[in-house]
């Protein structure tokens, strides 16, 4: 587990809870060999996460998503979730 710190309401939280998607990607890339068995191809994962980050940034800045973008990001998220939690999907 990562370092623990108090969150806004005083509950203990893992420092990983506060990482941005870009920071999380950098953590994975730091030693990809640890994550490759779970996440697969490094290049494919990078491309998928970058697409998710791009869509997230559009939403944060008040831009509406097209139906194609919305479907695409849902597919990307589901792809990652199926790799990480295969028994759930």
C-alpha positions as CSV (number, residue, x, y, z in Angstrom):
1,X,0.0,0.0,0.0
2,X,1.0,3.6,-0.5
3,X,1.5,6.2,2.2
4,X,-1.5,7.1,4.2
5,X,-2.7,10.6,4.9
6,X,-5.8,12.3,6.3
7,X,-8.4,13.4,3.7
8,X,-10.7,16.4,4.0
9,X,-13.1,14.7,6.4
10,X,-10.4,13.3,8.6
11,X,-10.5,9.7,7.3
12,X,-7.4,7.9,6.5
13,X,-6.8,7.6,2.7
14,X,-4.2,6.0,0.5
15,X,-2.0,8.5,-1.3
16,X,-2.8,6.7,-4.5
17,X,-6.4,8.0,-4.2
18,X,-5.1,11.5,-4.9
19,X,-3.1,10.8,-8.1
20,X,-4.3,12.2,-11.5
21,X,-4.6,9.8,-14.4
22,X,-1.4,11.1,-15.8
23,X,0.4,10.6,-12.6
24,X,-1.0,7.1,-12.4
25,X,0.3,6.4,-15.9
26,X,3.8,7.6,-14.9
27,X,3.7,5.3,-11.9
28,X,2.9,2.3,-14.1
29,X,5.5,3.2,-16.6
30,X,8.2,3.6,-14.0
31,X,8.5,-0.2,-13.7
32,X,6.1,-1.6,-16.4
33,X,7.3,-5.2,-15.7
34,X,5.3,-5.1,-12.4
35,X,2.0,-4.2,-14.3
36,X,2.4,-5.9,-17.6
37,X,0.9,-9.3,-16.5
38,X,-2.2,-7.4,-15.4
39,X,-2.4,-4.6,-18.0
40,X,-0.9,-6.2,-21.1
41,X,0.9,-4.3,-23.8
42,X,2.5,-1.1,-22.5
43,X,1.9,0.8,-25.8
44,X,-1.8,-0.3,-25.9
45,X,-2.3,0.7,-22.3
46,X,-0.6,4.1,-22.9
47,X,-2.8,4.8,-25.9
48,X,-6.0,3.8,-24.0
49,X,-5.2,5.9,-21.0
50,X,-4.3,8.9,-23.1
51,X,-7.6,8.7,-24.8
52,X,-9.4,8.6,-21.4
53,X,-7.3,11.6,-20.2
54,X,-8.2,13.6,-23.3
55,X,-11.9,13.0,-22.8
56,X,-11.7,13.7,-19.1
57,X,-10.0,17.0,-19.8
58,X,-12.7,18.0,-22.3
59,X,-15.4,17.3,-19.7
60,X,-13.5,19.2,-16.9
61,X,-13.2,22.2,-19.2
62,X,-17.0,22.2,-19.9
63,X,-17.0,20.7,-23.3
64,X,-19.8,18.3,-24.2
65,X,-18.9,14.9,-25.5
66,X,-20.3,13.5,-28.7
67,X,-22.0,10.2,-28.6
68,X,-19.0,8.6,-30.4
69,X,-16.6,10.0,-27.7
70,X,-18.8,8.9,-24.9
71,X,-19.1,5.4,-26.3
72,X,-15.4,5.2,-27.0
73,X,-14.3,6.2,-23.5
74,X,-16.8,3.8,-22.0
75,X,-15.3,1.0,-24.2
76,X,-11.8,2.1,-23.1
77,X,-12.7,2.0,-19.4
78,X,-14.4,-1.4,-19.8
79,X,-11.4,-2.8,-21.6
80,X,-9.1,-1.8,-18.6
81,X,-11.6,-3.1,-16.1
82,X,-11.9,-6.4,-17.8
83,X,-8.1,-6.8,-17.6
84,X,-8.0,-5.8,-14.0
85,X,-11.2,-7.4,-12.7
86,X,-11.8,-10.3,-15.2
87,X,-14.3,-12.1,-12.8
88,X,-16.5,-8.9,-12.5
89,X,-17.0,-8.4,-16.3
